[in-house]
Structure formats: structure tokens, C-alpha cells
């Protein structure tokens, strides 16, 4: 069975170090740091640096002309393609910055009316070395994208918590309202215990059948069962009662309180409305036929 290729770790998430190099050659400085970088996984051996190093190793005459980093980087300018140069070197702090760039042929640019050759170099990537660790600097686009994803995730979690808090507060308010309406308040003297139907105080001072407020840890299923039970109790207790805040339409809907059979007249309905009660027509007298 063929092996499934595993994705490689992105270079911007990779930390490279070579402790044996440090133990053999000592702490890094501006003369050793490029050779240390050539050993890392960030380096491309096919770059202009690799080609120049191969020429130096094979040609002693070319090696004699390069005695410092300055001579090496000046020789790189004669090549075209990818190259690595040292841009920052701090031997005391042990911090170095190496830049990867692409060099093209110089182009002619008009400067103050004169055509001059200008280097055509584009930056590709930066690498920084701290101590003996090498890191790849992240791209600006990757940093912005990561920050946007983090902000979006935090906003999503915040909205989720806000919705849960709102729903929980509404459920607790509904439970408190339902329990308060299902359990009528009873007046009692200070220092006395509530009495049952036969006058015997109940243990703990609780009324028989009184609803208890559910704890916050109760599940939604338990709350729904309690609401259903309370609704059935209220329906069984007050199902025969009817409450009407408006006067019945007896005759003409436009007049609201028109006189009909058994009502003395409009004055009776108007007086009843002033008193805040609904006029009720008297029961008609039924006589027996002879």
C-alpha cells in the first residue's frame, strides 16, 4: 500500500537550530552567520549563493579574491536570480537578519536628464536569527488574515454567550411569573407557621402544594414539564371562570350598549358604565299560559 504524503509544516511556523555547529565554531557572528544559514531548511542550494560557493570551492583563484562578506556580496551582484544577503548584524545581541531577494539585469532610468543603470531587485522574504534559532518572518497579508480570523471568532463567541444569557434570563422570568401566579400569597401573623386545611402547621413552614422555584441547574426539559404541570393546575382551578372587561354587544354593534329586551333604557347602561361595571339585563318573567 502506497504511503499517503503528509503535508509539510509551513516555513513560517518552523524554528530551525543546529547546536552542533555552535559547539564546533563558537557563537555566531557576521562572518559565521551566513554559513550557519546555509545549513538550514530555509536555504535554497540552487540560488546565486550556492553557485558562487561552488566556484570558490573549485577555483582557488576566485577564492583568493573574496576575503570578507563585503567581497562576497559584491560578487553576488554579477549573478541573476535568487540570492541571500545579510542586512542586519548585531554580534553583541546575537540578532541577525537575512533577506531573500531576486536580482534582475540593471535597467536604464532617466535621472535629471541622464540615463543611468539602476539595480532591479525585488524582496521575497526575510529571516531573522536570534541566538541559534532561525525564524521566517511572516508576511503582512498572513498577519492581517490571522488577526481578522481571531476577531471574527471572538465576536462569534461573544454573540453566542449574549444569546444564551438573554434566553436564560427570559426563561427565569417566565418561571418566576408562572410560579407567582400559581401560588397565591397568604397573610399570616409574625412568628406563626402556615396552617394546613385542618389547622396543622406543615414542616418547614411551607404550604401544601406550593411551587418551588427551580434551581439554575435544572435542564430545559424539567422547566417545560413544570410549566405544563402549572398550566394544567391553573386550567383545572380557574377553568369555569370568565373575565370580560368590555360590555357585551346586545343589539346594534355601533352603539356598543344598545337597549334590548329586558333593559330599562340607555340611562341604565350609561350609569353602569360610569360605575365601572357591566350592565346585566334582568331575567325576563315567564308566565304560564292558561
Secondary structure as UniProt FT lines:
FT   HELIX           11..13
FT   STRAND          15..17
FT   HELIX           19..25
FT   TURN            30..32
FT   HELIX           33..38
FT   TURN            41..42
FT   TURN            45..46
FT   HELIX           48..58
FT   HELIX           60..65
FT   HELIX           69..76
FT   TURN            77..78
FT   STRAND          81..90
FT   TURN            91..94
FT   STRAND          95..111
FT   TURN            112..113
FT   STRAND          114..130
FT   TURN            131..132
FT   STRAND          133..136
FT   HELIX           140..182
FT   TURN            190..191
FT   TURN            197..198
FT   HELIX           203..205
FT   TURN            208..209
FT   TURN            216..217
FT   HELIX           220..238
FT   TURN            239..240
FT   TURN            253..255
FT   TURN            261..262
FT   HELIX           266..275
//
